[in-house]
Amino acid sequence: MCFASSGENTEPLPSNAYIGDDGNSLLISCTRCCLQVHASCYGIHPDLVNEAWTCSRCSANALVADCCLCNLRGGALQKTTDGRWVHVICAIAVPEARFLNVIERRPVDVTAILEQRWKLKCVYCRQRMKKISGACIQCSYEHCATSFHVTCAHAAGIPVEPDDWPYMVSVTCLRHRAARHAPPFSREVSLGQTVITKNRNGLYYQCKVIGVTTQTFYEVNFEDGSYIDNIYPENSRDCLKMGPPAEGELLRLRLTDEAVYQAKFVTAHVSQIFQVEFEDGGQLMVKRGEIYTLEEELPRRVKSRLSLSTATRPDEMFSGDDSKAAKRPRVAGAPTKIPKESSRPSSDYFPVMETLPPPPPPPPSFQPGAQSSGPVL
């Protein structure tokens, strides 16, 4: 796997000084293990290459070293900040891993990788492994949570390709490979259409689209390498007076935790927002990626939480310990300043109705903790 210029990707990588003006990079070979890599991919200046050149692993005489992100031995390995080894491609593909020196591709800092990512199970090797090891990436296709090691994906024929910032690579599982070139959300959503989305109680219901609008969001990068792509313009400046910021301009942001952060402006993008109404009268504002048409195939996680009726109020469905038992643990996705799964209201949700009518009073014979002969909901 190489991200240098090729027949399909003819644009040279401008950030690497080890690539020539013609977009080509010197192919070098280790005299001990015969590893072949591009000088630009491995971070070696062409002037330092000679007939006796050895890779980092052979230079350290670490012949049994394996990658801490996929547990495979050999290959283009570089040392981590904590003394372990990691494949260059694994360090590029795993979002939280980073090169302290990007040009030289070393050392690699893997300490920021989320604990949840270490717990993901590879769909290809989990049956053969006695315990979970390495850190997996997940399919880039919308709503797909299929996870696999970078090298396992490559061996299985899954394409691993460069992507636009902030995602370093795009990887599509075999199930969605045929659809990876199709435009996302090809089915249009119109007023009055019945769709499926998640209500405030965490369950999915059918609802009706009653309004459509657009909203501009800013994407910014923070000093620690994290990012947010759903910042409201008014959270950063008075855009009516000052206009939109220039690329790379430093902004001071006040987020939902009321703290003030400094970040660099990347770009602005416009998202389509849909106002939906449930059968019980509750309304939400949601993005296109958060709703499903009746013709779309529902992911397994959505099917498991799909309800056929909203006749019962969400806060009446569960009470006490039952409500805690009904909630499934969720795994955070990417390291951002404000986690997408947060106890605070997410910035890309703007509820229209924050409160619903109060629940009816319990019958006179109701006793807390008393068993009922009726059906259990």
Residue pairs with C-beta under 8 A, 6 or more apart in sequence:
1 89
1 154
1 160
2 38
2 41
3 9
3 13
3 41
3 92
3 162
4 13
4 19
4 23
4 24
4 25
4 38
4 40
4 41
5 11
5 12
5 13
5 19
5 23
5 24
5 25
9 162
10 23
11 23
12 19
12 21
12 22
12 23
13 19
13 40
15 102
15 103
16 40
16 103
17 45
17 103
18 25
18 26
18 39
18 40
18 43
18 44
18 45
18 46
18 103
19 25
19 40
25 38
25 39
25 40
25 41
26 38
26 39
26 46
26 49
27 36
27 37
27 38
27 39
28 36
28 37
28 38
28 39
28 42
28 44
28 49
28 53
29 35
29 36
29 53
30 36
30 53
30 54
30 55
30 58
31 51
31 52
31 53
31 54
32 54
32 55
32 58
33 54
33 55
33 57
33 58
33 63
33 74
35 55
35 58
35 74
35 75
35 76
37 44
37 55
37 76
39 45
39 46
39 49
41 76
41 88
41 105
42 55
42 76
42 78
42 88
42 105
43 78
43 88
43 101
43 103
43 104
43 105
43 106
44 53
44 104
55 76
55 77
56 77
56 78
56 79
56 106
57 63
57 65
57 74
57 77
57 85
60 79
62 85
64 73
65 73
65 77
65 85
66 72
66 73
66 85
67 73
67 75
67 77
67 85
67 86
67 87
67 90
67 134
67 151
68 80
68 84
68 85
68 86
68 110
68 134
69 86
69 87
69 90
69 91
69 94
69 97
69 110
69 134
69 135
69 149
69 150
70 87
70 90
70 134
70 135
70 149
70 150
70 151
70 152
71 133
71 134
71 149
72 87
72 151
75 87
75 151
76 87
76 88
76 89
77 85
77 86
77 87
77 88
78 85
78 86
78 87
78 88
78 91
78 105
78 106
78 107
78 108
79 85
79 86
79 106
79 107
79 108
80 86
80 107
80 108
80 109
80 110
81 100
81 107
81 108
81 109
81 110
81 111
82 110
82 111
84 110
86 97
86 108
86 110
87 150
87 151
88 105
89 150
89 151
89 154
89 160
90 97
90 135
90 149
90 150
90 151
91 97
91 98
91 99
91 105
91 108
91 110
92 168
92 169
93 137
93 150
93 160
93 168
93 169
93 171
94 110
94 113
94 117
94 135
94 137
94 150
95 137
95 167
95 168
95 334
95 335
96 110
96 112
96 113
96 114
96 117
96 335
97 108
97 109
97 110
97 112
97 113
97 135
98 108
98 109
98 112
98 225
99 105
99 106
99 107
99 108
99 109
100 106
100 107
100 108
100 109
101 107
110 135
112 225
112 335
113 135
114 332
114 335
116 331
116 332
117 135
117 136
118 132
118 134
118 135
119 132
119 331
120 132
120 135
120 136
120 138
120 147
121 132
121 136
121 147
122 129
122 134
122 136
122 147
122 148
122 149
122 152
123 146
123 147
123 148
123 173
124 148
124 149
124 152
124 153
124 155
124 156
125 149
125 152
126 132
134 149
135 149
136 147
136 148
136 149
137 147
137 148
137 149
137 150
137 153
137 169
137 171
138 144
138 145
138 146
138 147
138 171
139 145
139 146
139 147
139 171
139 172
139 173
139 175
139 176
140 163
140 167
140 170
140 171
140 172
141 172
141 173
141 176
141 179
141 180
142 184
142 185
142 289
143 289
143 299
143 302
144 173
144 175
144 176
144 299
145 299
145 301
146 173
146 175
148 156
148 158
148 173
150 160
150 171
153 160
153 171
154 160
156 174
157 174
158 171
158 172
158 173
158 174
158 177
159 170
159 171
159 172
159 177
159 180
160 169
160 170
160 171
161 169
161 170
161 171
162 168
162 169
162 170
163 169
163 170
165 266
166 219
166 221
166 227
166 229
170 180
172 180
185 288
185 289
187 293
187 295
187 296
189 195
189 209
189 212
189 274
189 288
189 291
189 293
190 209
190 212
191 209
191 210
191 211
191 212
192 208
192 209
192 210
193 208
193 209
193 293
194 206
194 207
194 208
194 209
194 294
195 206
195 207
195 208
195 209
195 274
195 276
195 291
195 292
195 293
195 294
196 204
196 205
196 206
196 207
196 291
196 292
196 293
196 294
196 298
196 302
196 306
197 204
197 205
197 207
197 276
197 284
197 286
197 290
197 291
197 292
198 204
198 290
198 305
199 205
199 278
199 282
199 284
199 310
199 314
200 282
200 284
200 314
200 351
201 314
201 315
201 317
201 318
202 305
202 326
202 327
203 305
203 306
203 307
203 314
203 317
204 302
204 305
204 306
204 307
205 278
205 279
205 306
205 307
205 309
205 310
206 279
206 294
206 308
206 310
207 276
207 277
207 278
207 279
207 284
207 310
208 276
208 277
209 274
209 275
209 276
210 275
210 276
210 277
210 283
211 274
211 275
212 272
212 273
212 274
212 275
213 272
213 273
213 275
214 270
214 271
214 272
214 273
215 232
215 270
215 271
215 273
216 233
216 268
216 269
216 270
216 271
217 229
217 230
217 231
217 232
217 233
217 268
217 269
217 270
217 271
217 348
218 229
218 231
218 232
218 233
218 235
218 236
218 245
218 251
218 265
218 266
218 267
218 268
219 227
219 228
219 229
219 231
219 265
219 266
219 267
219 268
219 269
220 227
220 228
220 231
220 236
220 251
220 253
220 263
220 264
220 265
220 266
221 227
221 263
221 264
221 266
222 228
222 261
222 262
222 263
222 337
223 262
223 263
226 335
226 336
226 337
227 266
227 336
228 255
228 263
228 336
228 337
228 338
229 269
230 271
230 347
230 348
231 253
231 347
232 347
233 239
233 244
233 268
235 253
235 254
235 255
235 347
236 245
236 251
236 252
236 253
236 265
237 245
237 251
244 268
245 251
245 265
246 265
247 265
247 266
247 267
248 264
248 265
249 264
249 265
250 262
250 263
250 264
250 265
251 262
251 263
251 264
251 265
252 260
252 261
252 262
253 260
253 261
253 262
253 263
254 260
255 261
255 337
255 338
255 347
256 338
256 342
256 344
256 345
256 346
256 347
257 338
257 344
261 337
271 287
271 288
271 348
272 287
272 288
273 285
273 286
273 287
274 285
274 286
274 287
274 288
274 291
275 283
275 284
275 285
275 352
276 283
276 284
276 285
276 286
276 291
277 283
278 284
278 310
279 309
279 310
279 311
280 310
280 311
280 312
280 313
280 314
280 356
281 353
281 356
282 310
282 314
282 353
282 356
283 351
283 352
283 353
284 349
284 351
284 352
285 349
285 350
285 351
285 352
286 349
287 348
292 298
292 302
298 306
305 328
312 377
313 356
313 359
314 356
315 356
315 359
316 359
317 323
317 326
317 377
318 326
330 341
331 341
332 339
332 340
332 341
333 340
333 341
334 340
338 344
338 346
338 347
340 346
345 351
